[in-house]
């Protein structure tokens, strides 16, 4: 590209005189500090660029240099455990000050990696084939892939040994290949086939796994007002879900929250490996005090990283906190470029942008034949807690699960504050079939029965507030008590108690079966003539304490509590 110069600076938006060779979505470097930016509008005589840095010091007349292609990121070993900005420049090794501008390598060129080839000279390989493996962390084997668009016979490949990211390790069809590759963040990586979501993503959070599950390769949103616990809920999922790789995108959130995430992930141990949880996490930090336009790229950067690990055969989860801040960046960009505003000032293309982001999720067969997935979870932070505002309402259309957080539950210290009235899960029917095929045919019926009990209790509660609980029929008083057991003994969960912050599927099932069995036995006693006062006096505190006084894997302990409790309930019938 030649001849392009800055003609106008409007905050993070810069107007250029269009030079030769400039194209939409091209990455350019602007001014003497080589500030990176992306072409977002192109006319015959001018171009508009969004800058991913603070633009102080830019002025008309500054020269612009093109990269010759779109915004791409470097993908390879060394991403896990790293902290990067919105365009995947490293933040964990920059020292106390971050220099502006210029292009920097994402991956360290100094670190050695033990590369073990899995193919030989003369083998025929295609895009996405595995050249070899290396141990990126204790949890993840990194597969070095043939880049997209490259195929042919292996003309040469290095023997097993230690190599740097910049070293050439193979030559295929005339192309020299290294341990890393570059990929445009806005372009989905190709796959062999897209498959329907078929198995659950286990989060370890009971209210989600039991009532509002999400499948691997599916999408979920967690809308809620300030103080309802969105960030803590997403952090719990990042810590305990059974995905192989977590990509945590802090998009416009407070810097201290991301610092807390980093410290917790470093301190926590991955139960599968005993190593730091950070070893399977990529943290992309674009906080509220960082350049606003980099937010627009950060979510796509996160998905590109997740797709890269998916193509190795790993299940990946992208957590975007929050998409509302990302949408605000789109609104600011639209206002500075003179785009006609739509609802509440957001651009008319907001719904399309949200759809493009969430549709990058999926369970796929990779080009190399493996089955893997990318699951996308996004927080939504509606201003004033208004769940009818555009970002929330559009997001609900495109995601498969909605985990709506309730302010009243949060103020009552019920966490996670997931509302059973406003939440939903479109994957529940398919996952009920999966559970039945894998040894739990009663999963769907337990879920339906639990939601029915909670709904009935909400209805009865509104009546009790008018006439008093003691005036209710005995069956409705029992409904209120069992619903309280469900809330306090199953759905409520502590993020700090060792026995409660994570629960295995077996213990989740045991806890829910315990409450439902207590309800069934009490209902039978009531119908058999046992006075409701005697049932009200029966001590059910072991039901509540079972969730945190047993180990996360303590299904057998819960079953023992259930046996003793049901036996004590049965003895009431003889004393009637």
C-alpha positions in Angstrom: 0.0 0.0 0.0 1.3 3.4 -0.8 0.2 7.1 -0.5 -2.2 6.8 2.5 -2.0 9.6 5.1 -4.1 10.6 8.1 -6.6 13.4 7.2 -8.7 13.4 10.4 -8.5 12.0 14.0 -11.8 11.5 15.9 -10.9 9.6 19.1 -10.2 6.0 18.2 -11.5 6.5 14.7 -9.0 7.8 12.1 -9.9 8.9 8.5 -7.3 8.3 5.8 -6.9 9.4 2.2 -7.2 6.0 0.5 -4.0 4.6 -0.8 -3.4 2.0 -3.4 -3.9 -1.6 -2.4 -6.1 -0.9 0.7 -9.0 -3.3 1.3 -11.7 -3.8 3.8 -10.7 -5.4 7.1 -7.0 -4.8 6.3 -4.6 -4.3 9.2 -2.7 -1.0 9.0 -0.1 0.8 11.1 -0.7 4.5 11.6 1.7 7.3 12.5 5.3 7.3 13.7 4.5 4.9 16.6 2.9 2.4 14.2 -0.4 2.2 16.0 -2.3 -0.9 14.8 -5.8 -0.4 13.3 -8.3 -2.0 11.0 -10.1 -0.7 8.0 -13.8 -0.6 8.6 -15.1 1.6 5.8 -13.7 2.2 2.3 -14.6 4.7 -0.4 -13.0 5.9 -3.6 -11.0 8.6 -2.0 -11.0 7.9 1.8 -10.9 5.1 4.3 -11.9 4.9 8.0 -9.8 2.9 10.4 -10.5 1.9 14.0 -7.3 2.1 16.1 -6.6 -0.5 18.8 -4.5 2.0 20.8 -4.8 5.4 22.5 -4.5 7.9 19.6 -3.0 10.8 21.5 -0.3 12.4 19.4 -1.7 11.4 16.0 -2.2 14.3 13.6 -3.2 14.9 9.9 -0.4 14.1 7.6 1.0 11.1 9.5 1.9 8.2 7.2 0.0 4.9 7.1 1.6 1.6 6.3 -0.4 -1.5 5.4 0.2 -5.1 6.3 -1.3 -6.4 3.1 -3.9 -8.5 4.9 -6.6 -8.7 7.6 -6.1 -8.6 11.3 -4.4 -11.9 12.1 -3.1 -13.5 15.3 -0.3 -15.9 16.0 -1.4 -19.3 17.2 0.9 -21.9 18.6 2.5 -23.3 21.7 2.8 -20.9 24.6 -0.8 -19.5 24.6 -1.9 -21.6 27.6 -1.2 -19.8 30.9 -0.6 -16.5 29.1 -2.3 -13.1 29.5 -2.8 -11.1 26.3 -4.6 -7.9 25.1 -7.5 -7.8 22.7 -5.3 -8.4 19.6 -3.3 -11.1 21.3 -0.2 -9.1 22.2 1.4 -10.5 25.4 0.8 -8.7 28.7 2.4 -11.2 31.1 6.0 -10.3 30.1 6.0 -6.6 29.2 7.2 -5.3 32.5 5.7 -2.3 34.4 5.0 -0.3 31.2 3.3 -1.3 28.0 4.8 0.4 24.9 2.5 1.8 22.4 2.3 0.7 18.8 4.2 -1.6 16.6 3.8 -5.3 15.9 4.9 -7.7 18.6 5.1 -11.5 18.6 2.5 -13.3 20.6 4.7 -16.3 21.3 8.1 -16.3 22.9 10.9 -17.1 20.5 13.3 -18.0 23.3 11.4 -21.0 24.8 12.3 -24.5 23.7 9.6 -27.0 22.9 10.1 -30.8 22.7 8.6 -31.6 19.3 7.8 -35.2 18.4 6.9 -35.7 14.7 4.0 -38.1 14.0 4.5 -38.3 10.2 7.4 -39.2 8.0 8.9 -38.0 4.7 6.7 -38.9 1.8 3.5 -39.0 3.7 0.5 -37.2 2.1 -1.0 -34.5 4.4 -3.8 -32.0 4.0 -5.0 -28.9 5.8 -5.5 -29.6 9.5 -3.4 -32.8 9.6 -1.1 -33.3 12.6 2.6 -32.8 11.9 3.6 -33.7 15.5 2.9 -33.1 19.2 4.6 -31.3 22.0 3.7 -31.0 25.7 2.3 -27.4 26.1 1.2 -28.1 29.7 0.6 -30.9 32.1 -3.0 -31.0 31.0 -2.8 -30.3 27.2 -0.8 -32.0 24.4 -0.3 -29.4 21.7 -0.7 -30.8 18.2 1.2 -28.9 15.5 -1.2 -28.7 12.6 -0.7 -28.2 8.8 -1.9 -24.7 8.1 -5.2 -24.1 6.2 -4.5 -24.0 2.5 -1.4 -26.2 2.6 -1.4 -29.8 1.4 0.9 -32.2 -0.3 3.8 -34.7 0.3 6.0 -34.2 3.3 9.4 -33.3 1.7 11.3 -32.9 4.9 10.6 -33.0 8.6 12.9 -32.6 11.7 13.7 -35.4 14.0 12.4 -35.4 17.6 14.1 -32.6 19.6 13.9 -29.2 21.1 12.9 -26.3 18.8 11.8 -22.7 19.0 8.6 -21.2 17.7 10.5 -19.5 14.8 12.2 -22.7 13.7 11.2 -24.5 10.5 10.2 -28.1 11.4 8.8 -29.4 8.1 8.4 -28.7 4.4 5.1 -29.7 2.7 4.3 -29.1 -0.9 7.0 -26.4 -1.1 5.8 -24.6 2.1 8.1 -24.3 5.1 6.1 -24.9 8.3 6.9 -24.0 11.8 5.4 -24.6 15.2 3.0 -21.6 14.9 0.7 -20.2 12.3 -1.3 -17.1 11.7 -5.1 -16.8 11.3 -7.6 -13.9 10.6 -9.7 -13.5 13.8 -12.9 -12.6 11.9 -12.9 -15.7 9.8 -14.1 -19.0 11.2 -11.7 -21.9 10.9 -13.0 -24.5 8.5 -14.2 -27.9 9.6 -15.1 -31.2 8.0 -18.7 -31.2 9.4 -20.9 -29.5 12.0 -22.6 -31.9 14.4 -25.6 -31.4 16.6 -24.8 -30.9 20.3 -25.1 -34.3 22.0 -23.5 -34.4 25.4 -23.6 -32.0 28.4 -20.9 -29.6 29.4 -20.6 -30.4 33.2 -20.1 -27.1 35.0 -20.1 -28.4 38.5 -22.8 -25.8 39.4 -25.9 -27.7 40.5 -28.6 -25.2 39.3 -27.1 -25.2 35.8 -26.4 -28.9 35.4 -29.7 -30.1 36.9 -32.1 -27.5 35.6 -30.6 -25.5 32.8 -27.8 -27.5 31.2 -25.8 -26.5 28.2 -24.4 -29.0 25.7 -20.8 -29.0 24.4 -20.6 -26.8 21.4 -23.7 -24.9 22.4 -24.1 -21.3 23.6 -25.4 -19.7 26.8 -25.9 -16.2 28.1 -26.0 -15.0 31.7 -27.8 -11.7 31.9 -28.1 -9.8 35.2 -27.9 -6.4 36.8 -25.0 -5.0 38.9 -24.3 -7.1 42.0 -26.1 -10.2 40.9 -23.0 -12.3 40.6 -22.3 -12.7 36.9 -18.6 -12.6 37.1 -18.3 -15.0 40.0 -20.7 -17.4 38.3 -18.6 -17.4 35.1 -15.4 -17.7 37.1 -16.8 -20.8 38.9 -17.6 -22.3 35.5 -14.1 -21.5 34.2 -12.6 -23.2 37.3 -14.7 -26.3 37.4 -16.2 -27.2 34.0 -14.9 -30.3 32.3 -13.6 -28.6 29.1 -10.0 -29.1 28.2 -9.2 -25.4 27.4 -10.7 -22.2 28.8 -10.4 -18.9 26.9 -11.5 -16.1 29.3 -12.1 -12.8 27.6 -12.4 -9.8 30.0 -14.1 -7.4 27.7 -14.5 -3.9 29.2 -14.7 -5.1 32.8 -12.8 -3.7 35.7 -9.1 -4.4 35.8 -9.2 -5.5 39.5 -11.7 -8.3 38.6 -9.3 -9.7 35.9 -6.4 -9.4 38.3 -8.4 -11.5 40.8 -9.2 -14.1 38.1 -5.5 -14.3 37.3 -4.5 -14.7 40.9 -7.2 -17.3 41.6 -6.3 -19.4 38.5 -2.7 -19.4 39.5 -3.4 -20.5 43.0 -6.1 -23.1 42.2 -5.1 -26.7 41.3 -6.6 -28.5 38.3 -8.1 -31.6 39.8 -7.1 -33.6 36.8 -3.4 -32.8 36.8 -2.7 -31.2 40.2 -1.0 -28.3 38.4 -2.2 -24.7 38.3 -5.5 -24.1 36.7 -3.9 -21.4 34.6 -2.1 -24.1 32.6 -5.3 -24.8 30.7 -6.5 -21.2 30.4 -5.8 -18.3 28.0 -6.7 -15.0 29.5 -7.5 -12.1 27.1 -7.6 -8.8 29.0 -9.2 -5.8 27.5 -10.3 -3.9 30.6 -12.4 -0.7 30.9 -9.3 1.5 31.0 -7.8 0.0 27.8 -8.5 1.2 24.2 -12.2 0.8 23.6 -11.9 -0.3 20.0 -9.8 -3.4 21.0 -13.0 -4.7 22.7 -14.5 -5.2 19.2 -11.6 -7.5 18.3 -11.1 -9.2 21.6 -14.1 -11.5 21.5 -13.2 -12.7 18.0 -9.6 -13.1 19.1 -10.8 -15.4 21.9 -13.0 -17.5 19.6 -10.1 -17.8 17.1 -7.8 -19.2 19.9 -10.6 -21.6 21.0 -11.1 -22.8 17.4 -7.4 -23.5 17.1 -7.4 -25.8 20.1 -10.7 -27.3 18.9 -8.9 -28.3 15.7 -6.4 -30.2 17.7 -9.4 -32.3 19.1 -9.8 -30.5 22.4 -13.1 -29.3 23.8 -12.8 -25.5 24.4 -15.0 -23.0 26.3 -15.0 -19.2 25.5 -16.2 -17.0 28.4 -16.9 -13.4 27.3 -17.4 -11.0 30.2 -19.2 -9.0 29.1 -20.8 -8.8 25.7 -22.6 -5.6 26.8 -19.3 -3.7 27.0 -18.4 -5.1 23.6 -21.8 -3.8 22.3 -21.0 -0.4 23.8 -17.8 -0.3 21.8 -19.8 -1.0 18.7 -22.1 1.9 19.6 -19.2 4.3 20.1 -17.7 3.2 16.8 -21.0 3.7 15.0 -21.5 7.2 16.5 -18.0 8.3 15.5 -18.4 7.1 11.9 -21.8 8.7 11.5 -23.8 5.5 11.2 -27.6 5.9 11.7 -28.4 4.8 15.2 -31.1 2.2 16.0 -32.5 1.1 19.5 -30.9 3.1 22.3 -28.1 4.3 20.0 -26.8 0.9 19.1 -26.0 0.3 15.5 -28.6 -1.3 13.3 -26.2 -4.3 12.8 -26.1 -5.2 16.5 -28.2 -8.3 16.1 -26.1 -9.5 13.2 -22.9 -8.9 15.1 -24.2 -10.9 18.1 -25.3 -13.7 15.8 -21.9 -13.8 14.1 -20.2 -14.1 17.4 -22.4 -16.8 18.9 -22.5 -18.9 15.7 -18.8 -19.5 16.0 -19.7 -22.0 18.7 -20.3 -25.6 17.6 -19.5 -29.3 17.9 -17.7 -30.4 14.9 -15.7 -33.0 13.1 -12.3 -31.4 12.5 -10.4 -31.6 9.2 -8.3 -34.3 10.8 -11.4 -36.4 11.8 -11.6 -35.7 15.5 -14.8 -34.7 17.3 -14.4 -31.5 19.3 -16.3 -28.4 20.3 -16.3 -24.7 21.1 -18.8 -23.6 23.7 -19.5 -19.9 24.0 -20.8 -18.4 27.3 -21.4 -14.6 27.4 -22.3 -12.3 30.3 -24.8 -9.5 29.6 -24.8 -6.5 31.9 -27.9 -4.5 31.1 -27.9 -0.9 32.3 -30.1 -0.6 35.5 -30.8 -4.4 35.3 -33.3 -3.8 32.4 -33.6 -7.2 30.7 -35.6 -5.8 27.9 -32.8 -3.6 26.5 -31.4 -4.4 23.0 -28.3 -6.4 23.9 -30.2 -8.7 26.2 -33.2 -9.2 24.0 -31.1 -9.9 20.9 -28.8 -12.3 22.8 -31.8 -14.3 24.0 -32.6 -15.0 20.3 -29.2 -16.5 19.5 -28.2 -18.6 22.5 -29.4 -22.1 23.5 -29.4 -21.5 27.2 -30.3 -18.4 29.3 -29.1 -18.2 32.9 -31.0 -15.1 34.1 -29.8 -13.8 37.4 -32.5 -12.5 39.8 -31.8 -9.4 41.9 -34.0 -10.6 44.8 -32.2 -13.9 45.0 -28.9 -12.1 45.1 -30.0 -9.7 47.8 -31.2 -12.7 49.8 -27.6 -14.1 49.5 -28.8 -17.0 47.3 -26.0 -17.7 44.9 -25.8 -18.5 42.1 -28.8 -16.2 41.8 -30.2 -18.1 38.7 -33.9 -17.5 38.4 -35.9 -20.7 37.7 -38.7 -18.4 36.4 -36.8 -16.5 33.7 -34.1 -19.0 32.7 -34.3 -21.6 29.9 -32.4 -24.4 28.2 -33.2 -25.5 24.7 -30.8 -28.4 24.9 -32.6 -30.0 27.8 -34.6 -32.5 25.8 -31.6 -33.7 23.8 -29.5 -34.0 27.0 -32.3 -35.9 28.7 -31.9 -38.5 25.9 -28.1 -38.5 26.4 -28.5 -39.1 30.1 -31.0 -41.9 29.5 -28.5 -43.6 27.2 -25.7 -43.2 29.8 -27.4 -44.8 32.8 -29.7 -42.1 34.2 -33.2 -42.5 32.5 -34.8 -40.4 35.3 -32.9 -37.2 34.7 -35.6 -35.5 32.6 -38.4 -36.5 35.0 -36.4 -35.2 38.0 -35.8 -31.9 36.2 -39.5 -31.5 35.3 -40.6 -32.4 38.8 -38.2 -29.9 40.3 -39.3 -27.0 38.1 -42.9 -27.8 38.8 -42.3 -27.7 42.5 -40.5 -24.4 42.3 -43.3 -22.9 40.2 -46.0 -24.2 42.5 -44.1 -22.7 45.5 -43.9 -19.3 43.8 -47.6 -19.4 43.3 -48.4 -20.5 46.9 -45.9 -18.0 48.3 -47.8 -15.1 46.7 -51.0 -16.3 48.4 -49.2 -16.9 51.7 -48.1 -13.3 51.8 -51.8 -12.3 51.7 -53.4 -14.8 54.1 -50.4 -16.1 56.1 -48.7 -19.5 55.7 -50.6 -21.1 58.6 -53.9 -20.5 56.8 -52.8 -22.5 53.8 -53.9 -26.1 53.2 -51.5 -28.8 54.5 -50.4 -29.8 51.0 -49.5 -26.3 50.1 -47.6 -25.8 53.3 -45.6 -28.9 52.4 -44.9 -27.5 49.0 -43.4 -24.4 50.5 -41.2 -26.4 52.8 -39.9 -28.7 50.1 -39.3 -25.8 47.7 -37.2 -24.2 50.5 -35.3 -27.5 50.8 -34.7 -27.4 47.1 -33.4 -23.9 47.2 -31.2 -24.3 50.2 -30.1 -27.9 49.9 -29.6 -28.2 46.1 -29.7 -25.0 44.1 -27.8 -22.7 46.5 -24.1 -23.2 46.2 -21.1 -21.6 47.9 -18.1 -20.4 45.9 -15.7 -20.7 48.9 -16.6 -23.8 50.8 -14.4 -26.7 49.7 -17.2 -29.2 49.8 -19.6 -27.1 47.9 -17.9 -25.0 45.3 -17.9 -27.9 42.9 -20.3 -30.9 42.8 -19.9 -34.0 40.6 -22.9 -35.2 38.6 -23.3 -38.2 40.8 -23.5 -36.1 44.0 -25.9 -33.7 42.2 -28.2 -36.5 41.4 -28.0 -37.9 44.9 -28.9 -34.4 46.5 -31.8 -33.9 44.2 -33.1 -37.4 44.7 -32.9 -36.9 48.4 -35.1 -33.9 48.4 -37.6 -35.4 46.0 -37.8 -38.6 48.0 -38.4 -36.6 51.2 -41.2 -34.8 49.4 -42.7 -38.1 48.2 -42.6 -39.7 51.7 -44.0 -36.6 53.4 -46.8 -36.4 50.8 -47.7 -40.0 51.5 -47.6 -39.5 55.2 -49.9 -36.4 54.9 -52.3 -38.4 52.7 -52.3 -41.2 55.3 -53.4 -38.9 58.1 -50.2 -37.7 59.7 -50.8 -34.1 61.0 -49.0 -31.4 59.1 -47.7 -30.0 62.5 -45.8 -33.3 63.1 -44.3 -33.1 59.7 -43.4 -29.4 60.2 -41.6 -30.4 63.5 -39.5 -33.1 61.7 -35.8 -32.0 61.5 -34.8 -31.7 57.9 -31.5 -29.9 58.5 -29.4 -32.9 57.4 -30.8 -32.3 53.9 -29.3 -28.8 53.8 -26.0 -29.6 55.4 -25.5 -32.6 53.1 -24.4 -30.3 50.3 -21.4 -28.8 52.1 -20.6 -31.3 54.8 -19.9 -34.0 52.3 -17.0 -34.1 49.7 -17.6 -32.9 46.1 -17.6 -36.6 45.1 -19.7 -37.6 48.1 -22.7 -39.3 46.4 -22.3 -42.3 48.7 -22.3 -40.0 51.8 -25.5 -38.3 50.6 -27.1 -41.7 49.9 -26.3 -42.7 53.5 -27.9 -39.6 54.8 -30.9 -40.3 52.7 -31.3 -43.8 54.0 -31.2 -42.6 57.6 -33.6 -39.7 57.0 -36.1 -41.7 55.1 -36.0 -44.4 57.8 -36.8 -41.7 60.4 -39.6 -40.4 58.3 -41.1 -43.9 57.9 -41.1 -44.3 61.7 -43.5 -41.3 61.9 -46.2 -43.5 60.3 -46.1 -46.0 63.1 -46.5 -43.2 65.7 -49.5 -41.6 64.0 
